[in-house]
Amino acid sequence: MGRLQRRREVRGGYRSKQGAIKTAIVHDHLVQTGGAERVLLAFARALPGSEIYTSFYEPTATYPEMHGLKINPMPINRIKALRSHHRLAFPLLAPSFSATKIDADVTLCSSAGWSHGVRTTGSKITYWHAPARWLYQLDEYAGKRRAIRYAARAMAPLLGPWDRHAAATIDRHVANSTLIQRRVSELYDVEVELLAPPLTFRVDGPLDESLKIEPGFVLCVSRLLPYKNVDVVIEAIRRTPHLRLVIVGRGPEADRLHSLAPKNTLFLEGVTDAQLRSLYRDCTALVAAAHEDFGLTPIEAAAFGKPCAVLASGGFLDTVVDGETGFTFQTPTPEEVATAIDRVLRESWVTQTLLARADLFSEAAFAKRLRELVETAGGEIKST
């Protein structure tokens, strides 16, 4: 008899038509706000009662909706300095996840490089936001941060085998985009299913107009990391002084980007969802020059009837219909970004087309498919 039939008496976790399934969710770290964290909240809503395990949890730095969830941070979370600068814990993360054993029928790992390393007693499903950038895309991950680059290179002989061993313990691989689906399949020689992240940002929620920014600006919503290419967007705006740019996000590149920005650029940190709704409503277009693994911000913009100018790469190819919901550019250069923004602003967009695109990424459809994955996980309880 399979595990799902034998463990119906488990209390808590997700209750399927088959009975109670003890589910757990593992996330790399909860110290920021971003697309992966929004997906985690969607996981928690789809699988109510699931406990969440993570390396670091800083309640003030991530979404307030996390407060009502049962979150179990690992022992390294006790080091307060590392919660604020989690990249300094780089050498400690692999051992921390490897030392964590999850007792559940199905463990869902929300991974961008770490969480799939936990040990489990039941089936392990990994939802890939991306394979480890610090192994496979180090230049993009580290940027100009030499300490991170040196640490990753020094540990690569250990982390490479660790990552491959962890991947070999996964029962089911699921990717967030066609790009990541292909990348995971090639890296680990496995079959990978596709499940695009949902639009979880509440379009119909309350507005907060306290920022008092005059409408008509170009919006960039991004963490300030090297591979996000926010510096390219800033340079494009420098060359178009008649436009205004509002950048929403924080990250280790903040000081450098502030030093590059012209007067027609405004930076905002710690923006609430209510404030972000107001910004989407009041902007003329969204711009993004990152090599995104998925890229949900164009869907958020479309939900407000706003077009976008984005890099024709990675996950944006899954979310943006060129000529219908925005325009794409081929390379992240100031010239191409500026040209794409100009094309977007000159075009007349059909609001209904934009809204219909956003509707394709509903949370209800996402939750239904996720539950199907959990309910069909099957397999025997592992002895490791």
Secondary structure by P-SEA (a helix, b strand, c coil): cccccccccccccccccccccbbbbbccccccccaaaaaaaaaaaacccbbbbbcccccccccccccccccccccccccccccccccccccaaaaaaaaccccccbbbbbccccccccccccbbbbbcccccccccccccccccaaaaaaaaaaaaaaaaaaaaaaaaaccbbbbccaaaaaaaaaaccbbbbbbccccccccccccccccccccbbbbbbcccccccaaaaaaaaaaacccbbbbbbbcccaaaaaaaaccccbbbbccccaaaaaaaaaccccccccccccccaaaaaaaaacbbbbbbccccccccccccccbbbbccccaaaaaaaaaaaaaccccaaaaaaaaaaacaaaaaaaaaaaaaacccccccc
